[in-house]
């Protein structure tokens, strides 16, 4: 009976103890919205990370998108900084979930109504929320693959302008 109890406890605790895949830093590429380069700093507690990313915005969901009285008709630039919570799953210690939020800055060309060329650059500041799943292969512990989804909601200059986000990518952890 005691032996079964110890085995049950170990099976339950293994996903929480098996965090060897998390290193100090991670760097990778995302294809999607936003797409681009990111760098992640894993915090010493093993549960949190800070991710800064820079890349394209508006290419996957919203190249032509209504914005105020005009439209966006191109791909822009985005920079974001996210605070993340990172957890191994109970099913597989090499499969992690993560979620988080943080500020995001965007820049896109704005087309006023009935204008064929961009007449101004619109800069936006808002918040991004993201959630994803990340897999750390056993044979390549410094490599991970991820898929994520979330959204961006602008605060200024167009409050509550929302934009879906998400993508897939790979990260090297060192």
C-alpha positions in Angstrom: 0.0 0.0 0.0 2.8 2.4 0.9 4.6 1.5 -2.3 1.5 2.4 -4.4 1.2 5.7 -2.6 4.8 6.7 -3.3 4.5 5.7 -6.9 1.3 7.7 -7.3 2.9 10.7 -5.7 6.0 10.5 -8.0 3.8 10.1 -11.1 1.9 13.3 -10.0 5.0 15.3 -9.2 7.2 14.3 -12.2 5.6 17.0 -14.5 6.4 19.7 -11.9 9.9 18.5 -11.3 10.9 18.0 -15.0 11.7 21.5 -16.0 15.2 20.9 -17.3 14.2 22.1 -20.7 13.9 25.6 -19.5 17.2 27.4 -19.8 18.1 31.0 -19.0 17.3 32.4 -22.4 15.4 31.5 -25.6 15.5 33.0 -29.0 13.5 32.2 -32.1 11.3 33.0 -35.1 7.5 33.1 -35.4 5.6 32.8 -38.6 2.2 34.4 -38.2 0.7 37.5 -36.7 2.9 39.1 -35.6 5.7 37.4 -37.4 9.4 38.0 -36.7 12.1 37.5 -34.1 11.7 37.1 -30.4 14.0 36.7 -27.4 12.8 35.3 -24.1 14.4 35.5 -20.6 13.3 32.7 -18.3 13.1 33.9 -14.7 14.8 32.0 -11.8 11.5 30.8 -10.4 11.0 28.4 -13.4 7.4 29.5 -13.9 7.7 33.0 -15.5 9.4 34.5 -18.5 9.7 37.9 -20.2 9.5 37.9 -24.0 10.4 40.8 -26.3 9.5 40.4 -30.0 9.9 42.5 -33.1 8.5 41.9 -36.5 5.7 42.4 -39.0 2.1 43.2 -38.2 -1.0 43.0 -40.3 0.2 40.4 -42.8 -1.8 37.4 -41.9 -5.1 38.7 -40.5 -5.7 42.2 -41.6 -3.6 43.5 -44.5 -6.7 45.4 -45.7 -8.4 46.4 -42.5 -10.9 49.2 -41.6 -9.4 51.7 -39.2 -11.3 54.7 -38.0 -12.6 56.4 -41.2 -9.9 54.9 -43.5 -8.1 51.7 -43.9 -4.8 49.9 -43.4 -3.7 48.3 -46.7 -0.2 47.0 -45.9 2.0 45.2 -43.5 3.5 47.2 -40.6 5.9 46.9 -37.8 5.3 45.8 -34.2 7.3 45.6 -31.0 5.9 43.9 -27.9 7.1 42.9 -24.4 5.1 40.1 -22.7 5.1 38.7 -19.2 4.5 35.0 -19.4 3.5 32.1 -17.1 5.0 28.8 -18.2 3.8 25.4 -17.0 4.6 21.8 -18.0 1.5 19.7 -18.7 0.5 16.8 -16.6 0.3 14.6 -19.7 3.9 15.1 -20.9 6.7 17.0 -19.1 8.1 18.0 -22.5 4.9 19.7 -23.5 4.4 23.1 -21.8 1.6 25.6 -21.9 2.1 29.4 -21.5 0.0 32.5 -21.4 0.7 36.2 -20.7 0.1 39.8 -21.5 2.0 43.0 -22.1 2.3 46.3 -24.1 2.5 46.3 -27.9 3.5 49.2 -30.2 2.4 49.1 -33.9 3.2 51.2 -36.9 1.3 51.0 -40.2 0.5 53.2 -43.2 -3.0 54.7 -43.0 -5.1 55.4 -46.1 -7.8 58.1 -45.7 -11.1 57.5 -47.5 -10.9 57.9 -51.3 -7.1 58.1 -51.2 -5.0 55.8 -53.3 -1.7 56.3 -51.5 -0.9 56.2 -47.8 -1.2 59.7 -46.5 0.1 59.2 -43.0 1.8 56.7 -40.7 -0.3 55.6 -37.8 1.4 54.6 -34.6 -0.6 52.6 -32.0 -0.1 51.5 -28.5 -2.1 48.8 -26.8 -2.1 45.6 -25.0 -1.5 42.1 -26.2 -2.7 38.8 -24.7 -1.3 35.5 -25.8 -1.6 31.8 -25.0 0.3 28.9 -26.4 1.7 25.4 -26.3 5.4 24.6 -26.6 7.0 21.2 -27.2 10.6 20.4 -26.2 11.8 17.3 -28.2 13.7 14.7 -26.1 16.4 14.3 -28.7 17.0 18.1 -29.0 16.5 19.6 -25.5 17.7 23.1 -26.5 15.1 23.3 -29.3 11.4 23.9 -28.9 8.4 24.3 -31.3 5.3 26.4 -30.4 1.9 27.4 -31.5 0.0 30.4 -30.0 -3.0 32.5 -30.3 -4.2 35.8 -28.8 -5.2 39.3 -29.6 -4.1 43.0 -29.6 -6.4 45.8 -28.3 -5.3 49.3 -29.0 -5.5 52.0 -26.3 -4.3 54.9 -28.4 -5.1 56.5 -30.8 -8.2 54.2 -31.5 -9.4 52.7 -28.2 -10.8 49.1 -28.5 -9.5 48.5 -32.1 -8.8 44.8 -31.8 -6.7 42.5 -34.0 -6.3 38.7 -33.7 -2.8 37.4 -33.4 -1.2 33.9 -33.5 1.4 31.8 -35.2 3.8 29.0 -35.1 7.5 29.0 -34.6 10.7 27.5 -33.2 12.9 28.6 -30.4 16.5 27.8 -29.4 16.9 27.7 -25.6 20.4 28.4 -24.1 
